[in-house]
Amino acid sequence: MLTDPEALDEWRTRTLPTLDYLDAILMKRRTAIDVGAAEGMVTRWLAERFDLVHAFEPVPDSFALLNKKDWTGKAAGHVVCHNVAVGDRSEMRVMDGIGHSAHITDQTTGTSVQMVTLDACDIPNVDLIKIDVEGFETRVILGARRLIANFKPLIMFERKHLFGTRYEDERPDVLLKRLGYSVVWKGSLDTVMAYQPED
């Protein structure tokens, strides 16, 4: 549960409207993937609506909170927690920063974490991918191209001023448009894209 007033306000005013939109349009609710799960606020919301949620969180302190969460009520038995980063290749990487601002870096000092691709995880029946990884979103998508082609899930990602600067990557929305996706929701913080190929 969020106790920081600023984080709680951001949840209520920025994240919750996007989740309400998803709740209204989601047709299938088999499996959701939460990349950058932090302490699990979105994970809990997803677990109350999906058959299964795979939550990925590489930051040790955040993962400890996520993994020891009391997944009761509607969320009981619906969450699998993974203490790894997600990107475009499987390798050891270094994270810099703490908490919600932690991010993958090319520096040699920091917290070493295992990074995997979603394609390598072989998760079936994916209907939604939520990505909040401090500007690393494009790399997550690049490592999930087979999964995206197979299941065409809705994709929710956080929009950051970091896109294209921290990692010199293409913006995630531009990459997803090339994969047949269109923007269906743009909230104050998040974008949702759906597979809608042009004829």
Contacts in CASP RR format, 6 or more apart in sequence:
PFRMAT RR
TARGET T0000
AUTHOR 0000-0000-0000
METHOD contacts of the structure
MODEL  1
MLTDPEALDEWRTRTLPTLDYLDAILMKRRTAIDVGAAEGMVTRWLAERF
DLVHAFEPVPDSFALLNKKDWTGKAAGHVVCHNVAVGDRSEMRVMDGIGH
SAHITDQTTGTSVQMVTLDACDIPNVDLIKIDVEGFETRVILGARRLIAN
FKPLIMFERKHLFGTRYEDERPDVLLKRLGYSVVWKGSLDTVMAYQPED
2 8 0 8 1.000
2 11 0 8 1.000
2 39 0 8 1.000
2 41 0 8 1.000
7 100 0 8 1.000
10 189 0 8 1.000
11 41 0 8 1.000
13 188 0 8 1.000
14 187 0 8 1.000
14 188 0 8 1.000
14 189 0 8 1.000
14 190 0 8 1.000
15 41 0 8 1.000
15 42 0 8 1.000
15 189 0 8 1.000
15 190 0 8 1.000
17 187 0 8 1.000
17 188 0 8 1.000
18 156 0 8 1.000
18 185 0 8 1.000
18 187 0 8 1.000
18 189 0 8 1.000
18 190 0 8 1.000
18 192 0 8 1.000
19 42 0 8 1.000
19 45 0 8 1.000
21 185 0 8 1.000
21 192 0 8 1.000
22 128 0 8 1.000
22 154 0 8 1.000
22 156 0 8 1.000
22 185 0 8 1.000
22 192 0 8 1.000
23 49 0 8 1.000
25 154 0 8 1.000
25 184 0 8 1.000
26 49 0 8 1.000
26 127 0 8 1.000
26 128 0 8 1.000
26 154 0 8 1.000
27 127 0 8 1.000
28 125 0 8 1.000
28 127 0 8 1.000
29 49 0 8 1.000
29 50 0 8 1.000
29 51 0 8 1.000
29 127 0 8 1.000
30 50 0 8 1.000
30 51 0 8 1.000
30 52 0 8 1.000
30 125 0 8 1.000
30 126 0 8 1.000
30 127 0 8 1.000
31 50 0 8 1.000
31 51 0 8 1.000
31 52 0 8 1.000
31 53 0 8 1.000
31 54 0 8 1.000
31 123 0 8 1.000
31 124 0 8 1.000
31 125 0 8 1.000
31 126 0 8 1.000
31 127 0 8 1.000
32 46 0 8 1.000
32 49 0 8 1.000
32 50 0 8 1.000
32 52 0 8 1.000
32 53 0 8 1.000
32 54 0 8 1.000
32 126 0 8 1.000
32 127 0 8 1.000
32 128 0 8 1.000
32 129 0 8 1.000
32 130 0 8 1.000
33 53 0 8 1.000
33 54 0 8 1.000
33 56 0 8 1.000
33 118 0 8 1.000
33 123 0 8 1.000
33 126 0 8 1.000
33 128 0 8 1.000
33 129 0 8 1.000
33 130 0 8 1.000
33 153 0 8 1.000
34 40 0 8 1.000
34 42 0 8 1.000
34 43 0 8 1.000
34 46 0 8 1.000
34 53 0 8 1.000
34 54 0 8 1.000
34 55 0 8 1.000
34 56 0 8 1.000
34 130 0 8 1.000
35 56 0 8 1.000
35 86 0 8 1.000
35 118 0 8 1.000
35 129 0 8 1.000
35 130 0 8 1.000
35 131 0 8 1.000
35 132 0 8 1.000
35 133 0 8 1.000
35 140 0 8 1.000
36 55 0 8 1.000
36 56 0 8 1.000
36 57 0 8 1.000
36 58 0 8 1.000
36 86 0 8 1.000
36 131 0 8 1.000
36 132 0 8 1.000
36 133 0 8 1.000
37 43 0 8 1.000
37 55 0 8 1.000
37 56 0 8 1.000
37 57 0 8 1.000
37 62 0 8 1.000
37 66 0 8 1.000
37 81 0 8 1.000
38 57 0 8 1.000
38 59 0 8 1.000
38 62 0 8 1.000
38 66 0 8 1.000
38 99 0 8 1.000
38 100 0 8 1.000
38 132 0 8 1.000
39 62 0 8 1.000
39 65 0 8 1.000
39 66 0 8 1.000
39 69 0 8 1.000
40 55 0 8 1.000
40 57 0 8 1.000
40 65 0 8 1.000
40 66 0 8 1.000
40 69 0 8 1.000
42 130 0 8 1.000
42 132 0 8 1.000
43 53 0 8 1.000
43 55 0 8 1.000
43 66 0 8 1.000
43 69 0 8 1.000
43 79 0 8 1.000
44 69 0 8 1.000
44 71 0 8 1.000
44 75 0 8 1.000
46 53 0 8 1.000
46 128 0 8 1.000
46 130 0 8 1.000
47 53 0 8 1.000
47 71 0 8 1.000
47 74 0 8 1.000
47 75 0 8 1.000
47 77 0 8 1.000
47 78 0 8 1.000
47 79 0 8 1.000
48 73 0 8 1.000
48 74 0 8 1.000
48 75 0 8 1.000
48 78 0 8 1.000
49 74 0 8 1.000
50 78 0 8 1.000
50 127 0 8 1.000
50 128 0 8 1.000
51 78 0 8 1.000
52 78 0 8 1.000
52 79 0 8 1.000
52 80 0 8 1.000
53 78 0 8 1.000
53 79 0 8 1.000
53 80 0 8 1.000
54 80 0 8 1.000
54 82 0 8 1.000
54 121 0 8 1.000
54 123 0 8 1.000
55 66 0 8 1.000
55 79 0 8 1.000
55 80 0 8 1.000
55 81 0 8 1.000
55 82 0 8 1.000
56 82 0 8 1.000
56 84 0 8 1.000
56 85 0 8 1.000
56 86 0 8 1.000
57 63 0 8 1.000
57 66 0 8 1.000
57 81 0 8 1.000
57 82 0 8 1.000
57 83 0 8 1.000
58 83 0 8 1.000
58 84 0 8 1.000
58 85 0 8 1.000
58 95 0 8 1.000
58 102 0 8 1.000
58 113 0 8 1.000
58 114 0 8 1.000
58 115 0 8 1.000
59 95 0 8 1.000
59 98 0 8 1.000
59 99 0 8 1.000
59 102 0 8 1.000
59 111 0 8 1.000
60 83 0 8 1.000
60 111 0 8 1.000
61 98 0 8 1.000
61 99 0 8 1.000
62 99 0 8 1.000
62 100 0 8 1.000
62 102 0 8 1.000
63 81 0 8 1.000
63 83 0 8 1.000
66 81 0 8 1.000
67 81 0 8 1.000
67 83 0 8 1.000
69 79 0 8 1.000
71 77 0 8 1.000
71 78 0 8 1.000
71 79 0 8 1.000
82 116 0 8 1.000
82 121 0 8 1.000
84 113 0 8 1.000
84 114 0 8 1.000
84 115 0 8 1.000
84 116 0 8 1.000
85 93 0 8 1.000
85 95 0 8 1.000
85 104 0 8 1.000
85 113 0 8 1.000
85 114 0 8 1.000
85 115 0 8 1.000
85 116 0 8 1.000
85 133 0 8 1.000
86 115 0 8 1.000
86 116 0 8 1.000
86 117 0 8 1.000
86 118 0 8 1.000
86 133 0 8 1.000
86 140 0 8 1.000
86 143 0 8 1.000
87 104 0 8 1.000
87 115 0 8 1.000
87 116 0 8 1.000
87 117 0 8 1.000
87 118 0 8 1.000
87 136 0 8 1.000
87 139 0 8 1.000
87 140 0 8 1.000
87 142 0 8 1.000
87 143 0 8 1.000
88 117 0 8 1.000
88 139 0 8 1.000
88 140 0 8 1.000
88 142 0 8 1.000
88 143 0 8 1.000
89 115 0 8 1.000
89 117 0 8 1.000
89 143 0 8 1.000
90 114 0 8 1.000
90 115 0 8 1.000
90 116 0 8 1.000
90 117 0 8 1.000
90 120 0 8 1.000
91 114 0 8 1.000
91 115 0 8 1.000
92 112 0 8 1.000
92 113 0 8 1.000
92 114 0 8 1.000
92 115 0 8 1.000
93 104 0 8 1.000
93 105 0 8 1.000
93 112 0 8 1.000
93 113 0 8 1.000
93 114 0 8 1.000
93 115 0 8 1.000
94 104 0 8 1.000
94 105 0 8 1.000
94 106 0 8 1.000
94 107 0 8 1.000
94 108 0 8 1.000
94 109 0 8 1.000
94 110 0 8 1.000
94 111 0 8 1.000
94 112 0 8 1.000
94 113 0 8 1.000
95 102 0 8 1.000
95 103 0 8 1.000
95 104 0 8 1.000
95 105 0 8 1.000
95 110 0 8 1.000
95 111 0 8 1.000
95 112 0 8 1.000
95 113 0 8 1.000
96 102 0 8 1.000
96 103 0 8 1.000
96 105 0 8 1.000
96 107 0 8 1.000
96 110 0 8 1.000
96 111 0 8 1.000
97 103 0 8 1.000
101 134 0 8 1.000
102 111 0 8 1.000
102 134 0 8 1.000
103 133 0 8 1.000
103 134 0 8 1.000
103 135 0 8 1.000
103 136 0 8 1.000
103 166 0 8 1.000
104 115 0 8 1.000
104 133 0 8 1.000
104 136 0 8 1.000
104 139 0 8 1.000
117 143 0 8 1.000
117 144 0 8 1.000
118 129 0 8 1.000
118 140 0 8 1.000
118 143 0 8 1.000
118 144 0 8 1.000
118 147 0 8 1.000
119 143 0 8 1.000
119 144 0 8 1.000
119 145 0 8 1.000
119 146 0 8 1.000
119 147 0 8 1.000
123 147 0 8 1.000
125 151 0 8 1.000
126 147 0 8 1.000
126 151 0 8 1.000
126 153 0 8 1.000
127 151 0 8 1.000
127 153 0 8 1.000
127 154 0 8 1.000
128 153 0 8 1.000
128 154 0 8 1.000
128 155 0 8 1.000
128 156 0 8 1.000
129 144 0 8 1.000
129 147 0 8 1.000
129 148 0 8 1.000
129 153 0 8 1.000
129 154 0 8 1.000
129 155 0 8 1.000
129 156 0 8 1.000
130 156 0 8 1.000
130 157 0 8 1.000
131 137 0 8 1.000
131 140 0 8 1.000
131 141 0 8 1.000
131 155 0 8 1.000
131 156 0 8 1.000
131 157 0 8 1.000
131 158 0 8 1.000
131 172 0 8 1.000
132 157 0 8 1.000
132 158 0 8 1.000
133 139 0 8 1.000
133 140 0 8 1.000
134 160 0 8 1.000
134 162 0 8 1.000
134 166 0 8 1.000
135 160 0 8 1.000
135 162 0 8 1.000
135 163 0 8 1.000
135 164 0 8 1.000
135 166 0 8 1.000
135 167 0 8 1.000
135 169 0 8 1.000
136 166 0 8 1.000
136 167 0 8 1.000
137 157 0 8 1.000
137 158 0 8 1.000
137 160 0 8 1.000
137 163 0 8 1.000
137 172 0 8 1.000
138 163 0 8 1.000
138 167 0 8 1.000
138 169 0 8 1.000
138 170 0 8 1.000
138 171 0 8 1.000
138 172 0 8 1.000
138 175 0 8 1.000
139 167 0 8 1.000
139 169 0 8 1.000
141 148 0 8 1.000
141 155 0 8 1.000
141 172 0 8 1.000
141 175 0 8 1.000
141 176 0 8 1.000
141 179 0 8 1.000
142 175 0 8 1.000
145 179 0 8 1.000
147 153 0 8 1.000
148 155 0 8 1.000
148 179 0 8 1.000
149 179 0 8 1.000
152 195 0 8 1.000
153 195 0 8 1.000
154 184 0 8 1.000
154 192 0 8 1.000
154 193 0 8 1.000
154 194 0 8 1.000
155 176 0 8 1.000
155 181 0 8 1.000
155 192 0 8 1.000
155 193 0 8 1.000
155 194 0 8 1.000
156 190 0 8 1.000
156 191 0 8 1.000
156 192 0 8 1.000
157 172 0 8 1.000
157 190 0 8 1.000
157 191 0 8 1.000
157 193 0 8 1.000
158 189 0 8 1.000
158 190 0 8 1.000
159 186 0 8 1.000
159 189 0 8 1.000
159 190 0 8 1.000
159 191 0 8 1.000
163 169 0 8 1.000
163 171 0 8 1.000
163 172 0 8 1.000
164 170 0 8 1.000
164 171 0 8 1.000
172 191 0 8 1.000
173 183 0 8 1.000
173 191 0 8 1.000
173 193 0 8 1.000
176 193 0 8 1.000
179 195 0 8 1.000
180 195 0 8 1.000
180 196 0 8 1.000
180 197 0 8 1.000
180 198 0 8 1.000
181 193 0 8 1.000
181 194 0 8 1.000
181 195 0 8 1.000
181 196 0 8 1.000
182 193 0 8 1.000
182 194 0 8 1.000
182 196 0 8 1.000
183 191 0 8 1.000
183 192 0 8 1.000
183 193 0 8 1.000
184 192 0 8 1.000
184 193 0 8 1.000
184 194 0 8 1.000
184 196 0 8 1.000
185 191 0 8 1.000
185 192 0 8 1.000
186 192 0 8 1.000
END
